[in-house]
Amino acid sequence: MKDFKDIAVVFPGQGSQRPGMGKEFYEQISVCRETYEEAGDTLGWDVSSMCFGEDERINLTEYTQPCIVTTEIAMLRGLAKRYDFTSKFFGGHSLGEFTALVAAGVMRLDETLRIVQTRGKLMQEAVPIGVGAMAAVISEDIDIDTLKKLMDDVPVDMANINSAHQVVISGETSAVKEVEKRLEQILASPKPFRCVHLNVSAPFHSRFMKKIENAFSATLKESGKNIKPRNASQVTSNFTGGFHSNDVEKIRENLVNQISNTVRWRENMQSLAAKTGKVYEVGPGRPLRDFFKTIGVTCQSITGLAAAEKSFNEIT
């Protein structure tokens, strides 16, 4: 048996989806097929077909979110079945935080799938397509305070603090472009700088999501009635940067606040690294691996069974 003592598992969020995600697990491990079937029964549409086919709706937020959570939980269950893979600590980036709470046994998969589908629908409806935008700012040792000052007079917010070298800004499309111009003037000369516009349909994790907080809070209370907080202290919160408390209302509050506030991923990584140096990323993509490198932690990404076999052969 492999020694998986004190391992942390992290899950990527929206943007990591891809056609065919999870199909290898579905075809080879029965518990993975059962997970996709459970998701389909819960939501009333064929989640596996959405994930494995060429359905363009997989990039619509209300479908993307449950598809990613389903795939990540299916993969995790498959790894547990085939390799006795277990984890003590959990984290997830944005949507991935919901996967982490399911993985830790804090939230039920069926309830979470209903919650994130509604979350995606609400987030999309908050702002008309084209009005908002998000962009990744990439440079060495970004000064967060300086960046915030540059955005003081425009409707743009700090969406994600992913690492010392990458943050994501979110807001009105024209305002995001204005901030980019200002950054070019300040950052382009002394050190390498680039701004990458993200392929998203709304300005997530910004003030523009405030309007849906009450509706999402009601969804969490209605659909998340069976939250079990006992293991919540093993899961990091994007909103606080540290671990959740074992308090149901506080867990819900953090998840509501996450929608319109900064994802403090750098702090999440540091919180997990304080507990363990063994980190695995499980999901259809591997965006988190490079972020961990910036804090000196090796994160092994598992996107398929071949990657799992290679990673686990190194464990004794």
Backbone bond lengths (Angstrom), bond angles and torsions (degrees), N, CA, C in turn:
res aa  C-N    CA-C-N  psi(-1)  N-CA   C-N-CA  omega(-1)  CA-C   N-CA-C  phi
1 M - - - 1.463 - - 1.524 110.09 -
2 K 1.327 117.17 138.50 1.454 121.84 178.54 1.528 110.27 -71.78
3 D 1.326 115.35 150.97 1.461 120.75 178.39 1.524 109.27 -94.63
4 F 1.342 116.09 101.42 1.458 120.41 179.98 1.527 111.57 -106.00
5 K 1.308 117.05 29.45 1.454 121.92 -176.47 1.534 111.65 -61.82
6 D 1.329 115.63 130.99 1.474 123.23 173.11 1.524 114.39 59.32
7 I 1.306 117.52 32.11 1.469 120.93 178.46 1.535 110.19 -82.14
8 A 1.326 115.93 148.80 1.464 121.73 171.77 1.525 108.81 -108.70
9 V 1.321 116.22 139.39 1.454 121.94 175.80 1.525 108.25 -118.34
10 V 1.328 115.58 133.69 1.464 120.57 178.48 1.522 109.68 -122.85
11 F 1.329 115.08 151.90 1.460 121.02 -174.44 1.528 110.57 -126.71
12 P 1.335 117.64 127.80 1.462 120.22 176.19 1.519 111.37 -71.62
13 G 1.326 116.01 163.74 1.453 120.96 -178.16 1.506 113.40 -110.98
14 Q 1.325 115.22 -150.26 1.457 120.92 -176.41 1.524 110.43 -62.20
15 G 1.319 115.79 139.43 1.454 121.91 -174.65 1.515 111.19 109.91
16 S 1.348 115.75 -18.88 1.470 119.90 179.47 1.524 112.03 -89.63
17 Q 1.335 117.28 -4.78 1.474 120.80 -178.45 1.517 111.24 -66.74
18 R 1.331 114.86 150.15 1.468 121.74 176.73 1.528 108.60 -157.70
19 P 1.312 117.84 149.12 1.470 120.62 177.15 1.531 110.39 -59.39
20 G 1.318 116.19 134.55 1.462 120.73 179.39 1.513 114.08 88.74
21 M 1.329 117.19 2.99 1.470 119.01 -176.67 1.526 111.18 -64.13
22 G 1.319 115.14 129.31 1.459 121.78 177.86 1.519 114.99 84.20
23 K 1.335 117.67 -3.95 1.464 120.07 -173.71 1.527 112.05 -62.95
24 E 1.324 117.08 -39.80 1.464 121.29 179.96 1.526 110.79 -60.28
25 F 1.317 116.85 -41.50 1.469 121.33 178.03 1.522 110.24 -66.94
26 Y 1.327 116.53 -42.94 1.461 122.90 179.93 1.528 110.64 -58.29
27 E 1.328 116.97 -43.05 1.457 121.63 -175.21 1.527 112.92 -75.72
28 Q 1.320 117.68 -27.24 1.463 119.80 -171.61 1.529 115.62 -106.99
29 I 1.336 117.89 -19.84 1.470 119.47 -173.93 1.530 108.97 -129.53
30 S 1.325 116.32 122.07 1.467 120.94 -172.63 1.524 113.11 -61.50
31 V 1.320 117.97 -38.41 1.469 119.89 -178.25 1.526 111.14 -64.32
32 C 1.319 117.10 -26.80 1.463 121.14 177.03 1.524 110.54 -71.47
33 R 1.332 116.58 -42.51 1.469 120.48 175.78 1.521 110.02 -60.21
34 E 1.312 115.68 -42.65 1.464 120.67 -179.66 1.525 111.34 -62.71
35 T 1.333 116.33 -34.34 1.466 120.37 179.64 1.524 111.01 -66.98
36 Y 1.343 116.55 -43.98 1.462 119.73 177.15 1.527 111.33 -64.90
37 E 1.332 116.44 -37.28 1.461 120.39 178.10 1.525 111.02 -66.25
38 E 1.332 115.77 -39.98 1.471 120.74 176.87 1.529 109.88 -60.69
39 A 1.312 116.04 -42.75 1.464 120.58 179.90 1.524 111.29 -63.87
40 G 1.323 116.08 -43.32 1.454 119.87 179.25 1.521 112.30 -63.69
41 D 1.323 115.87 -42.93 1.467 120.58 178.03 1.523 110.95 -63.00
42 T 1.325 116.69 -37.31 1.457 121.65 -178.50 1.526 111.89 -69.04
43 L 1.332 116.98 -43.62 1.460 121.43 -171.93 1.522 113.84 -94.69
44 G 1.340 116.31 -17.93 1.456 119.17 178.64 1.516 114.37 82.33
45 W 1.318 117.67 17.29 1.470 121.68 173.21 1.519 108.07 -145.93
46 D 1.326 116.50 159.84 1.465 122.34 -171.82 1.528 110.81 -79.58
47 V 1.309 116.01 97.25 1.463 121.55 -176.99 1.527 111.21 -67.49
48 S 1.329 116.98 -38.92 1.464 119.72 -179.11 1.533 110.69 -63.53
49 S 1.328 117.91 -42.35 1.467 120.67 178.46 1.521 111.12 -62.74
50 M 1.321 115.67 -38.50 1.465 120.08 178.65 1.525 110.59 -63.90
51 C 1.331 116.65 -41.06 1.465 121.38 -177.67 1.528 112.55 -74.55
52 F 1.332 117.01 -36.22 1.466 120.20 -170.93 1.527 113.78 -94.99
53 G 1.333 117.12 -19.42 1.460 119.74 -174.99 1.521 113.17 -93.65
54 E 1.324 115.12 -154.91 1.463 121.80 -178.78 1.525 110.24 -114.42
55 D 1.321 116.71 27.77 1.462 122.03 -178.89 1.529 109.62 -69.81
56 E 1.327 116.78 117.30 1.461 121.26 -176.68 1.522 112.78 -67.43
57 R 1.331 117.09 -15.65 1.462 119.59 179.31 1.522 112.22 -66.33
58 I 1.324 117.52 -13.82 1.461 119.53 179.31 1.535 110.92 -61.79
59 N 1.327 117.26 -19.43 1.457 121.34 178.13 1.525 112.89 -96.53
60 L 1.340 116.95 2.43 1.458 121.17 171.94 1.523 107.81 -87.14
61 T 1.304 116.06 128.83 1.463 121.50 -167.87 1.526 114.29 -52.45
62 E 1.316 117.86 -39.86 1.464 119.19 -176.99 1.530 112.29 -68.29
63 Y 1.332 117.02 -21.69 1.464 120.94 174.96 1.532 111.13 -96.19
64 T 1.313 116.26 -36.86 1.466 120.41 -179.49 1.516 111.35 -55.60
65 Q 1.321 115.55 -47.25 1.466 119.43 -171.74 1.535 113.04 -63.43
66 P 1.340 119.48 -51.53 1.478 117.59 177.27 1.523 113.14 -65.84
67 C 1.350 117.93 -30.54 1.471 119.73 178.48 1.524 111.06 -65.42
68 I 1.317 117.20 -42.26 1.462 120.14 -179.91 1.522 110.96 -67.39
69 V 1.331 117.37 -45.71 1.472 119.96 -179.96 1.528 110.17 -61.01
70 T 1.326 117.31 -44.07 1.467 121.03 178.60 1.517 111.03 -59.10
71 T 1.324 116.40 -47.95 1.462 121.10 -178.18 1.519 111.37 -62.10
72 E 1.306 117.28 -44.27 1.469 120.22 -177.97 1.526 111.98 -66.62
73 I 1.319 117.04 -40.40 1.472 119.47 178.13 1.525 110.01 -70.14
74 A 1.323 118.20 -38.43 1.466 120.89 176.48 1.523 110.24 -60.40
75 M 1.317 116.67 -45.09 1.461 120.91 178.95 1.529 110.91 -61.97
76 L 1.324 116.48 -45.57 1.468 120.22 -179.17 1.523 110.91 -62.00
77 R 1.321 116.95 -43.87 1.471 120.61 178.92 1.526 110.57 -64.82
78 G 1.326 116.62 -37.34 1.460 120.36 177.96 1.518 111.72 -65.14
79 L 1.318 117.02 -40.95 1.470 121.34 178.34 1.525 110.73 -65.78
80 A 1.319 116.09 -37.81 1.467 120.12 177.86 1.523 110.54 -65.40
81 K 1.333 116.16 -40.98 1.465 120.63 -178.31 1.515 111.94 -68.81
82 R 1.324 117.04 -44.72 1.461 120.88 -173.94 1.533 112.99 -83.39
83 Y 1.329 117.23 -34.51 1.469 119.38 -172.58 1.530 114.21 -121.65
84 D 1.347 117.17 5.80 1.472 120.59 -174.01 1.522 111.55 57.10
85 F 1.322 115.23 33.61 1.460 121.75 -178.42 1.520 110.26 -70.18
86 T 1.314 116.30 126.35 1.467 121.48 178.35 1.522 109.33 -135.02
87 S 1.309 115.34 160.27 1.455 120.52 179.75 1.517 110.24 -141.32
88 K 1.322 115.82 149.68 1.465 121.29 178.57 1.516 112.04 -101.68
89 F 1.345 116.88 -30.88 1.462 121.37 -177.23 1.526 109.94 -124.08
90 F 1.344 115.05 151.94 1.456 119.88 -174.17 1.528 111.35 -140.53
91 G 1.323 114.47 147.09 1.457 120.23 174.14 1.508 109.38 -151.74
92 G 1.320 116.12 157.18 1.459 119.66 178.24 1.507 110.66 -152.53
93 H 1.320 115.98 144.39 1.461 121.90 -177.50 1.516 109.93 -89.31
94 S 1.335 116.89 114.55 1.466 122.82 179.38 1.531 110.21 57.27
95 L 1.329 118.89 -112.90 1.469 121.15 176.81 1.520 111.19 -52.98
96 G 1.333 117.37 -35.27 1.462 121.69 -178.50 1.514 113.93 -58.87
97 E 1.334 117.02 -20.67 1.464 119.55 177.27 1.524 111.31 -63.85
98 F 1.335 116.18 -33.29 1.464 119.94 177.27 1.524 110.42 -67.88
99 T 1.320 116.94 -41.30 1.464 120.16 175.36 1.515 110.08 -59.33
100 A 1.327 116.36 -42.96 1.466 121.04 -179.03 1.523 111.33 -61.07
101 L 1.312 116.99 -39.38 1.466 120.57 179.87 1.530 111.18 -69.10
102 V 1.334 116.66 -35.03 1.474 119.89 174.67 1.522 109.62 -67.62
103 A 1.333 116.70 -44.70 1.470 121.42 -178.41 1.522 111.78 -60.74
104 A 1.318 116.42 -33.34 1.469 120.83 -179.14 1.524 112.40 -83.60
105 G 1.327 117.20 -5.35 1.460 120.19 -179.73 1.513 113.65 83.85
106 V 1.323 116.87 13.00 1.465 120.85 179.73 1.528 110.40 -79.97
107 M 1.332 116.19 -40.51 1.460 121.47 179.40 1.522 110.32 -121.72
108 R 1.341 115.76 149.44 1.458 121.23 177.22 1.516 110.06 -81.05
109 L 1.323 117.03 146.39 1.458 120.27 -179.03 1.527 111.56 -61.85
110 D 1.324 117.85 -46.88 1.466 119.68 -176.33 1.527 111.43 -60.38
111 E 1.323 116.30 -45.64 1.460 119.62 179.46 1.529 111.11 -65.15
112 T 1.311 116.33 -40.12 1.466 120.65 -178.36 1.521 111.29 -65.35
113 L 1.321 117.20 -38.37 1.469 120.12 178.83 1.524 111.08 -62.98
114 R 1.310 117.17 -40.93 1.470 119.69 176.62 1.527 110.63 -64.76
115 I 1.323 114.95 -40.25 1.471 120.30 -178.86 1.526 111.19 -63.97
116 V 1.329 116.88 -48.03 1.470 118.21 -174.89 1.533 111.95 -73.90
117 Q 1.333 117.34 -27.50 1.457 117.89 174.95 1.525 109.81 -65.54
118 T 1.333 116.31 -43.00 1.467 120.04 176.67 1.523 110.65 -66.85
119 R 1.317 116.91 -39.53 1.468 121.68 177.16 1.527 110.40 -56.67
120 G 1.325 116.32 -47.46 1.453 120.67 179.90 1.516 112.24 -62.92
121 K 1.317 116.08 -41.24 1.468 120.65 179.84 1.526 110.24 -64.71
122 L 1.310 116.95 -44.42 1.463 121.23 179.89 1.529 111.51 -64.31
123 M 1.332 115.99 -42.07 1.463 120.62 -179.02 1.524 110.92 -63.86
124 Q 1.333 116.40 -38.46 1.463 120.19 179.33 1.518 111.15 -69.51
125 E 1.323 116.70 -38.88 1.461 120.88 -176.42 1.525 112.74 -76.76
126 A 1.320 117.55 -15.03 1.470 121.22 -176.53 1.520 112.50 -64.35
127 V 1.330 116.40 -33.86 1.472 121.31 -176.55 1.534 108.71 -139.20
128 P 1.332 118.29 132.47 1.469 120.20 177.47 1.530 111.02 -60.31
129 I 1.321 116.26 145.89 1.467 121.04 179.74 1.530 110.10 -59.07
130 G 1.320 115.59 132.26 1.454 121.55 179.00 1.515 114.13 99.27
131 V 1.331 116.30 -20.78 1.471 120.15 -178.47 1.525 111.57 -76.01
132 G 1.328 115.54 -35.42 1.462 119.55 -177.45 1.512 112.94 -113.87
133 A 1.336 115.93 161.95 1.456 121.40 179.74 1.520 110.09 -151.32
134 M 1.323 115.01 163.17 1.460 121.98 175.34 1.523 108.32 -135.20
135 A 1.328 115.93 147.45 1.464 119.63 179.70 1.522 109.50 -145.55
136 A 1.323 115.53 140.29 1.460 121.72 176.53 1.524 108.78 -89.78
137 V 1.317 115.47 125.73 1.461 121.82 176.17 1.519 107.11 -97.83
138 I 1.329 116.92 120.82 1.460 121.74 -174.16 1.523 109.45 -122.10
139 S 1.332 115.99 118.29 1.459 121.68 179.22 1.520 107.91 -164.86
140 E 1.302 117.90 166.27 1.461 121.11 -179.59 1.528 110.69 -77.15
141 D 1.330 115.47 132.08 1.471 121.94 173.97 1.528 112.09 46.64
142 I 1.310 115.42 64.18 1.467 120.90 -178.88 1.526 110.14 -64.85
143 D 1.318 116.07 131.04 1.468 122.13 177.07 1.529 107.59 -84.85
144 I 1.315 116.17 104.49 1.466 121.48 -175.80 1.522 111.39 -61.57
145 D 1.336 117.36 -41.80 1.470 120.68 -178.54 1.527 111.17 -63.13
146 T 1.323 116.55 -41.08 1.463 120.22 177.94 1.516 110.98 -63.28
147 L 1.318 115.68 -42.54 1.462 120.12 179.47 1.526 111.02 -63.31
148 K 1.321 117.16 -41.77 1.464 120.66 179.38 1.525 111.15 -62.45
149 K 1.327 116.71 -40.04 1.470 120.47 179.04 1.524 111.32 -63.29
150 L 1.331 115.98 -35.79 1.462 120.25 178.76 1.528 111.89 -65.40
151 M 1.344 116.69 -22.25 1.461 121.25 -176.33 1.522 112.54 -103.26
152 D 1.317 117.45 3.02 1.457 121.69 -174.60 1.522 113.54 -56.41
153 D 1.327 117.26 -38.90 1.464 120.93 -172.28 1.525 113.48 -103.91
154 V 1.324 117.04 11.83 1.469 120.74 179.41 1.531 109.71 -130.67
155 P 1.341 117.40 153.58 1.474 121.07 -178.56 1.530 112.39 -78.33
156 V 1.339 114.25 66.89 1.461 121.60 177.92 1.520 108.26 -135.73
157 D 1.329 117.09 140.41 1.460 121.66 -178.66 1.523 111.09 -127.21
158 M 1.318 114.57 164.13 1.460 121.77 175.73 1.527 107.84 -81.87
159 A 1.312 117.41 107.58 1.465 121.09 -175.81 1.523 112.40 -82.80
160 N 1.336 116.54 -47.39 1.470 121.43 -177.40 1.523 109.61 -137.64
161 I 1.319 116.13 133.63 1.466 120.43 165.74 1.521 105.12 -106.38
162 N 1.329 115.66 94.99 1.457 120.80 -171.57 1.521 113.75 -85.31
163 S 1.325 115.98 -34.83 1.463 120.63 179.51 1.518 107.94 -165.04
164 A 1.330 116.36 -178.70 1.464 120.09 177.14 1.518 111.44 -65.82
165 H 1.335 115.69 -18.39 1.462 120.05 -173.69 1.523 113.64 -114.78
166 Q 1.331 118.47 0.62 1.463 119.58 178.52 1.525 111.57 -147.16
167 V 1.316 114.61 128.66 1.460 121.05 170.66 1.523 106.94 -131.64
168 V 1.321 115.87 159.30 1.464 120.85 178.74 1.522 108.46 -119.38
169 I 1.335 116.13 132.47 1.457 121.13 177.10 1.524 108.94 -107.33
170 S 1.334 115.97 154.79 1.460 120.51 -172.22 1.520 109.75 -148.82
171 G 1.339 116.69 133.98 1.459 119.44 178.79 1.513 111.72 171.06
172 E 1.340 116.02 -157.38 1.456 120.64 178.18 1.526 109.42 -62.44
173 T 1.315 116.63 141.70 1.461 121.55 -174.78 1.526 112.32 -55.33
174 S 1.319 117.48 -48.85 1.463 120.75 -178.12 1.524 111.44 -66.14
175 A 1.329 116.49 -34.73 1.466 120.59 -179.43 1.528 111.30 -71.40
176 V 1.327 116.50 -36.51 1.467 120.26 176.73 1.526 109.80 -62.33
177 K 1.327 116.64 -40.77 1.466 120.52 178.07 1.524 111.29 -65.46
178 E 1.340 116.79 -36.08 1.463 120.92 178.04 1.526 111.01 -65.56
179 V 1.330 117.02 -42.65 1.462 120.76 177.83 1.527 110.26 -62.79
180 E 1.317 116.22 -38.62 1.461 120.25 177.79 1.531 110.94 -59.69
181 K 1.326 117.45 -42.34 1.473 121.36 178.33 1.524 110.65 -62.08
182 R 1.325 115.78 -42.74 1.461 120.14 179.98 1.522 111.11 -64.23
183 L 1.328 115.49 -39.46 1.462 119.89 179.48 1.523 111.70 -66.20
184 E 1.317 115.76 -37.60 1.462 119.69 178.88 1.526 111.05 -60.00
185 Q 1.315 115.94 -37.58 1.462 120.75 -179.44 1.526 111.17 -69.59
186 I 1.336 116.26 -35.04 1.467 120.21 -175.24 1.524 112.51 -89.11
187 L 1.343 116.90 -40.85 1.463 120.22 -170.58 1.525 115.25 -100.91
188 A 1.305 117.51 -26.42 1.464 119.29 -170.73 1.519 113.42 -63.25
189 S 1.327 117.18 -32.82 1.459 119.35 -175.63 1.526 114.13 -77.57
190 P 1.349 119.50 -54.32 1.465 118.45 -174.35 1.525 115.46 -71.38
191 K 1.343 118.61 -26.81 1.459 119.89 -177.62 1.521 110.22 -155.35
192 P 1.332 117.74 161.28 1.474 120.41 -178.76 1.523 111.28 -57.32
193 F 1.318 114.72 139.26 1.462 119.78 -178.03 1.526 109.24 -148.44
194 R 1.322 115.95 140.21 1.460 119.58 170.33 1.517 109.39 -150.22
195 C 1.299 114.80 155.33 1.458 121.52 -179.86 1.522 107.29 -126.21
196 V 1.312 117.31 120.11 1.461 122.02 -175.19 1.526 109.25 -111.74
197 H 1.316 116.62 117.85 1.463 120.43 178.57 1.531 109.72 -74.52
198 L 1.324 115.89 133.39 1.461 121.20 -176.09 1.526 110.75 -90.16
199 N 1.319 115.64 147.48 1.451 121.52 179.73 1.526 109.86 -85.46
200 V 1.319 115.17 75.82 1.464 121.50 -179.79 1.518 109.05 -125.93
201 S 1.316 116.03 161.26 1.462 120.63 -175.12 1.520 113.42 -102.84
202 A 1.341 117.39 -0.46 1.465 120.46 -179.41 1.532 109.29 -159.08
203 P 1.338 117.40 158.69 1.466 121.11 179.28 1.531 111.45 -82.82
204 F 1.306 116.14 81.84 1.463 121.10 -177.12 1.533 111.01 -68.62
205 H 1.332 115.17 157.94 1.464 122.32 178.19 1.527 111.89 52.91
206 S 1.328 115.07 46.93 1.458 120.80 178.24 1.529 108.84 -140.83
207 R 1.319 115.52 175.91 1.472 121.88 179.98 1.536 112.14 -57.98
208 F 1.346 116.20 -23.10 1.459 120.50 -177.16 1.532 112.49 -73.01
209 M 1.309 116.95 -9.56 1.463 121.37 176.61 1.535 112.01 -94.11
210 K 1.332 117.13 -6.01 1.469 121.02 -178.27 1.524 111.87 -56.97
211 K 1.329 115.78 -37.08 1.463 121.06 -174.11 1.526 112.96 -64.41
212 I 1.334 117.85 -18.00 1.471 119.18 -178.02 1.529 112.23 -102.25
213 E 1.319 117.19 1.61 1.467 119.44 -175.93 1.522 112.45 -61.06
214 N 1.334 118.08 -43.74 1.466 120.29 -178.50 1.524 111.51 -64.21
215 A 1.332 115.49 -42.61 1.466 119.30 179.43 1.520 110.94 -65.21
216 F 1.343 116.78 -39.68 1.465 119.03 179.71 1.519 111.40 -70.93
217 S 1.320 116.76 -35.38 1.469 120.36 176.37 1.530 110.27 -60.75
218 A 1.329 115.87 -41.70 1.472 120.06 178.20 1.524 110.62 -65.02
219 T 1.334 116.89 -37.71 1.463 121.31 177.59 1.520 110.86 -63.11
220 L 1.323 116.94 -43.78 1.468 120.86 179.56 1.521 111.55 -61.75
221 K 1.324 116.62 -39.35 1.465 119.97 -179.37 1.524 111.82 -71.73
222 E 1.327 115.41 -37.66 1.456 120.11 -177.30 1.522 112.04 -77.35
223 S 1.331 116.17 -46.10 1.466 120.02 -175.01 1.517 113.53 -93.96
224 G 1.325 117.26 -15.43 1.464 120.71 -178.98 1.515 112.64 -109.56
225 K 1.315 115.23 49.23 1.472 120.05 -175.75 1.521 113.01 -74.85
226 N 1.324 117.22 -18.29 1.470 119.98 -173.37 1.530 113.20 -108.17
227 I 1.319 116.63 30.01 1.461 119.72 176.41 1.526 109.51 -63.33
228 K 1.327 115.07 129.29 1.471 121.32 177.76 1.525 107.96 -112.40
229 P 1.318 117.98 104.64 1.470 121.16 -169.03 1.522 115.58 -78.34
230 R 1.329 118.41 -1.90 1.466 120.73 -171.58 1.526 112.65 -55.79
231 N 1.323 118.08 -39.48 1.471 121.20 -177.59 1.521 114.11 -99.56
232 A 1.328 117.16 7.56 1.461 119.92 -175.79 1.522 112.51 -62.25
233 S 1.322 116.95 -28.63 1.470 120.56 -179.09 1.524 112.25 -70.71
234 Q 1.328 117.28 -1.91 1.468 121.44 175.51 1.532 111.77 -101.10
235 V 1.350 115.82 3.97 1.463 121.45 -176.70 1.523 109.95 -120.31
236 T 1.329 117.36 131.76 1.458 119.72 -179.70 1.527 111.43 -80.18
237 S 1.325 114.07 149.45 1.464 122.47 178.75 1.518 109.67 -104.60
238 N 1.324 117.20 125.81 1.460 121.18 176.80 1.524 111.60 -61.51
239 F 1.319 116.53 -34.69 1.467 120.90 -175.06 1.527 112.14 -72.48
240 T 1.331 117.20 -42.78 1.470 120.02 -177.03 1.525 112.70 -90.79
241 G 1.326 116.70 -27.66 1.464 120.57 -175.21 1.512 113.13 91.08
242 G 1.336 116.80 -19.87 1.461 121.39 178.36 1.515 110.89 -106.32
243 F 1.327 116.29 -158.71 1.459 120.65 179.99 1.525 111.02 -86.85
244 H 1.325 115.55 150.55 1.459 120.82 174.16 1.523 110.31 -61.90
245 S 1.316 116.07 155.44 1.458 121.16 170.66 1.525 108.43 -92.06
246 N 1.318 116.09 163.09 1.470 120.23 179.56 1.529 110.33 -86.46
247 D 1.319 114.55 56.55 1.460 121.50 -178.05 1.528 108.23 -134.42
248 V 1.332 116.38 118.83 1.462 120.88 -173.58 1.521 112.21 -58.51
249 E 1.323 117.27 -47.53 1.463 119.97 -178.00 1.517 111.72 -63.87
250 K 1.332 116.67 -36.02 1.462 120.17 179.73 1.530 110.62 -69.85
251 I 1.323 116.38 -37.01 1.469 120.42 176.87 1.526 109.49 -60.79
252 R 1.330 116.52 -48.71 1.462 120.61 179.09 1.526 110.77 -61.06
253 E 1.320 116.69 -43.22 1.465 121.35 -179.77 1.527 111.06 -59.98
254 N 1.328 116.63 -43.94 1.467 120.44 179.41 1.529 111.67 -63.08
255 L 1.337 116.53 -39.45 1.466 120.50 -179.35 1.531 111.53 -69.38
256 V 1.322 116.86 -34.68 1.464 120.45 175.84 1.528 109.78 -68.18
257 N 1.320 116.95 -46.92 1.467 121.07 -179.23 1.527 112.39 -63.57
258 Q 1.327 115.84 -29.17 1.470 119.98 -179.28 1.528 111.85 -58.69
259 I 1.325 117.32 -32.37 1.463 121.70 -174.46 1.523 112.51 -60.34
260 S 1.328 117.21 -41.30 1.467 120.45 -172.41 1.527 113.56 -113.16
261 N 1.311 116.89 6.91 1.460 120.80 -178.16 1.529 111.26 -121.29
262 T 1.318 115.06 173.99 1.459 121.95 -176.43 1.524 111.94 -67.34
263 V 1.330 116.36 133.52 1.463 121.97 169.82 1.527 106.96 -79.17
264 R 1.315 116.21 111.22 1.462 121.17 -175.10 1.536 109.52 -90.99
265 W 1.332 114.27 64.21 1.455 119.38 -172.82 1.531 112.33 -67.82
266 R 1.305 117.53 -36.68 1.470 119.59 178.72 1.527 110.32 -58.09
267 E 1.330 116.79 -41.83 1.462 120.59 178.22 1.526 110.90 -69.91
268 N 1.332 116.94 -35.97 1.470 119.97 175.57 1.523 110.53 -58.73
269 M 1.331 116.48 -45.30 1.464 120.54 179.59 1.527 111.11 -62.25
270 Q 1.308 115.91 -42.22 1.466 119.92 -179.88 1.532 110.79 -65.95
271 S 1.328 117.01 -37.04 1.472 121.07 177.63 1.525 110.73 -64.19
272 L 1.315 116.81 -42.86 1.462 120.89 178.61 1.523 111.03 -68.75
273 A 1.331 116.60 -40.93 1.469 120.97 -179.19 1.526 111.66 -64.71
274 A 1.335 116.83 -25.75 1.468 120.31 177.76 1.525 111.20 -71.92
275 K 1.342 116.20 -18.39 1.467 121.35 -179.94 1.518 112.75 -97.31
276 T 1.340 116.22 -33.52 1.464 120.21 -175.78 1.523 110.96 -160.16
277 G 1.315 115.58 153.75 1.459 120.68 174.87 1.513 112.08 -101.70
278 K 1.342 116.51 3.47 1.464 121.64 -179.08 1.522 109.35 -104.72
279 V 1.316 116.31 107.13 1.460 120.73 -176.19 1.534 110.01 -126.73
280 Y 1.329 115.45 133.05 1.469 122.20 175.89 1.519 108.86 -121.64
281 E 1.314 115.53 136.16 1.454 121.82 173.52 1.525 107.93 -101.60
282 V 1.324 116.98 123.33 1.461 121.82 -178.56 1.520 109.18 -119.44
283 G 1.323 116.31 119.92 1.456 119.45 179.55 1.514 111.60 168.96
284 P 1.332 116.72 -179.49 1.467 120.82 -177.18 1.531 113.70 -74.20
285 G 1.325 117.38 -16.12 1.463 122.14 177.28 1.512 109.88 -134.42
286 R 1.340 117.37 178.80 1.462 119.62 -177.56 1.530 112.45 -135.01
287 P 1.323 117.53 53.54 1.470 120.09 -179.33 1.528 114.28 -73.55
288 L 1.331 117.86 -19.09 1.465 120.53 -172.74 1.522 113.14 -85.82
289 R 1.316 116.81 -21.31 1.461 121.22 -175.92 1.530 112.17 -56.43
290 D 1.314 117.09 -46.92 1.463 120.34 -177.32 1.521 112.13 -70.11
291 F 1.320 116.91 -29.15 1.466 118.92 176.43 1.523 110.84 -63.92
292 F 1.334 116.58 -40.77 1.464 119.67 179.37 1.528 111.29 -65.21
293 K 1.321 117.36 -32.13 1.460 120.51 178.08 1.521 111.20 -57.99
294 T 1.331 116.85 -33.38 1.467 120.26 -176.57 1.524 113.05 -70.00
295 I 1.330 117.04 -16.01 1.474 119.46 175.54 1.532 110.75 -109.67
296 G 1.325 115.47 14.24 1.462 120.11 175.43 1.514 115.28 76.63
297 V 1.337 117.46 23.97 1.462 121.86 -179.82 1.525 109.44 -116.00
298 T 1.328 116.12 131.74 1.462 120.84 176.66 1.520 109.60 -82.10
299 C 1.307 115.69 123.59 1.463 121.80 177.43 1.518 107.89 -117.01
300 Q 1.316 116.47 119.33 1.461 121.05 179.73 1.524 109.60 -91.86
301 S 1.320 115.84 125.26 1.459 120.91 -176.34 1.521 111.55 -95.85
302 I 1.325 115.22 131.24 1.459 121.19 177.49 1.521 108.10 -116.35
303 T 1.325 115.19 106.93 1.463 121.07 178.22 1.523 111.61 -110.54
304 G 1.335 116.40 -8.07 1.456 121.33 -179.85 1.513 110.74 -160.56
305 L 1.307 117.02 175.56 1.459 121.02 -176.98 1.527 112.53 -69.49
306 A 1.315 117.63 -32.23 1.470 120.09 178.11 1.521 110.47 -64.56
307 A 1.333 115.88 -41.38 1.468 120.09 177.78 1.521 110.90 -65.04
308 A 1.337 116.16 -36.72 1.463 120.17 178.61 1.522 110.29 -65.53
309 E 1.317 116.62 -45.93 1.460 121.21 -179.48 1.525 110.88 -59.11
310 K 1.318 115.81 -44.34 1.460 120.41 -179.81 1.522 111.00 -64.35
311 S 1.310 117.42 -44.97 1.459 122.00 -178.30 1.520 111.71 -65.99
312 F 1.328 116.34 -43.78 1.461 119.72 -173.14 1.529 112.27 -77.96
313 N 1.322 117.48 -21.72 1.462 120.02 175.32 1.515 111.91 -66.62
314 E 1.347 116.06 -19.11 1.452 120.33 179.99 1.526 111.46 -84.65
315 I 1.332 116.61 -8.04 1.467 120.89 -178.56 1.522 109.89 -98.21
316 T 1.317 116.27 135.04 1.459 120.23 176.69 1.519 110.53 -114.84
